[in-house]
Amino acid sequence: MGHRVVVWGWALALLVGLAACSPSQAHSTAAPRPERTEIILATTTSTYDSGLLDYLLPLFEDATGYTVKVVAVGTGKALRMGQEGNADVLLTHAPAAEKPLVEARDVVDYTLVMYNDFVIVGPPSDPAGVRQATDAADAFRRIAEAGAAFVSRGDDSGTHKKERALWQAALGAVPVAQAWYLESGEGMGATLRIASEKGAYTLTDRGTFLALQDTLALDILFQGDPALMNIYHIMRVNPEKWPQVNAEGGRALIEFFVQPETQALIGQFGVDRYGQPLFFPAAGKSEDELRQNP
C-alpha cells in the first residue's frame, strides 16, 4: 500500500503540470516500476479509434511505471473478458449490459468517467430524409421505409446494442433479414469506412466519426436526441474472483482516469483539431444526473 501511495503521489505531481498542455509536451521520466507492470485494458473500439487512449495512456505509463496493453474490441467482448478474468480493467459504454457484472461482483470500482453521444451518419444526399426526422427512432424508421443501405457493426458492441434498441423502438424488431441491412462484424472505424464506400447510413459515436471524417464521404444527418447519449464507465475485474488480475495496477488506472487533471485533458481532447471535444468528463456524476443535466 505504501509503495502505491508514493508512486501515485509522484504521478499526481506530474499530472498537475500536464493539465494545460498536450501529451506530446509531457515529461518522459518514468516513476519507479511497480512489481507487476502490465495492465490489460479491455475497451470498446471507440476509445481506441478516436485516439483518446493514445493521448492519455502515455502520461499514465510515464508517471507510474505501468504498461497498459489495450485490447480494443466491442463492449460485449470486453465484458466477457472481464467475466472470464482475462483483463484487469474494462472501459465500456453499455450501462445496461454492465450492470449485471456489477451485481454479480464480476467487476468492482464501477465508475462513470466520461460521455459523448451517438450520431446517425449517411451520404450527403440523404435519400431516406433522415435530416427531417423528429427523433432517432423516426430516423431509423425512415431508413427502413426507403430501403436505404444501413451498415450495422453486428459485433455486440455498445454501439451495436444501442442500434438494436433504436430499431426496436422504430420497428419493433431488428431488420436483419432485409437486403438493405448489412452487418460488418467490425469495429467503428472499419464500419464507417464500409458505410462510406457503400453510400450507406450507420450509427456511430461522435468521437470516432470526428476523428475519421476527413476520410469519409458521410455527413452527420441526425443528432441531439437524449436517447443517443453515450456513457462510458471504467471498472476493475474483481481480484477476489480472479486472483491473477493486476489489482493494484487496475486501481491505479481508475484513479488516473478520474483525477481532475485527467478529466480536464479528456475535455480538451479534440478541441484543437475539431473545434469541439470528442468526449466530455463526467467523473463524480451519476447516470441520472448526467441524463438530466449533461
Buried (B, 14 or more C-beta within 10 A) or exposed (E): EEEBEEBBEBBBEBBEEBBEEEBEEBEEEEBEEBEEBEBBBBBBBBBBBBBBBEBBBBBBBBBBBBBBEBBBBBBBBBBBBBBEBBBBBBBBBBBEBBEEBBEEEBBBBBBBBBBBBBBBBBBEEBBBBBBEBEBBBBBBBBBBEBBBBBBBBBBBBBBBBBBBBBBEBBBEEBBEEEEBBBBBEBBBBBBBBBBBEBBBBBBBBBBBBBBBBEEBEBBBBBBEBEBBBBBBBBBBBBBEBBEEBBBBBBBBBBBBBBBBBBBBBBBBBBEEEBEEBBBBBBBEBEBEEBEEEB
